Amino acid sequence: MKQKRERLEIIHDILTVIMRNKNKVKPTHLLYKSNLSHKMMKEYLTYLIDKSFIDEINEGKNTFYSLTEQGFQYLDKYSTVLDFMESFGL
């Protein structure tokens, strides 16, 4: 049985989904790709907006999410930490 994802991993997954979709993703697509419940996704989106990792963009009736510079930096640093852990077999 697979372990539950940690908070930092979920944040990474959300940011990665946004980045891989040309830095512009609709909430429904993000919900499916990040594998979260609607309630959990809303909590994470609020947190990420508050921490300036993502921006919410409203275009008419559509809402999109995109990464900020800080969001891109998080992904970069997260990759560095993963590489470090893997190099020591952690």
C-alpha positions, 0 to 999 in steps of 0.5 A: 500500500502506498503512503499518503503524500506529505504536504510538501509533495502535494504542493510540488504536485500542484505546482508541477501540474500548473507548470506542465500546462504552459503555466495556465490551468483551469481548476477542474484540470488541476483537481484531476491531475493533482489527485486531491478532493475538492475541499483539499484542493481549495485549501491548498490553492488558498494557501499557495495564493497567500504564500505568493506561489500561484496567481489566480487569473479571472478571464470572463467566466473562466478562472485559471491558476499560474505560477509566480516566480516564487512558485518556480523557485519552489520547484527548483529547490524541491528538485535540488532537495530530492537529488540530495536525498537520492544521492544519499539513499534517503 
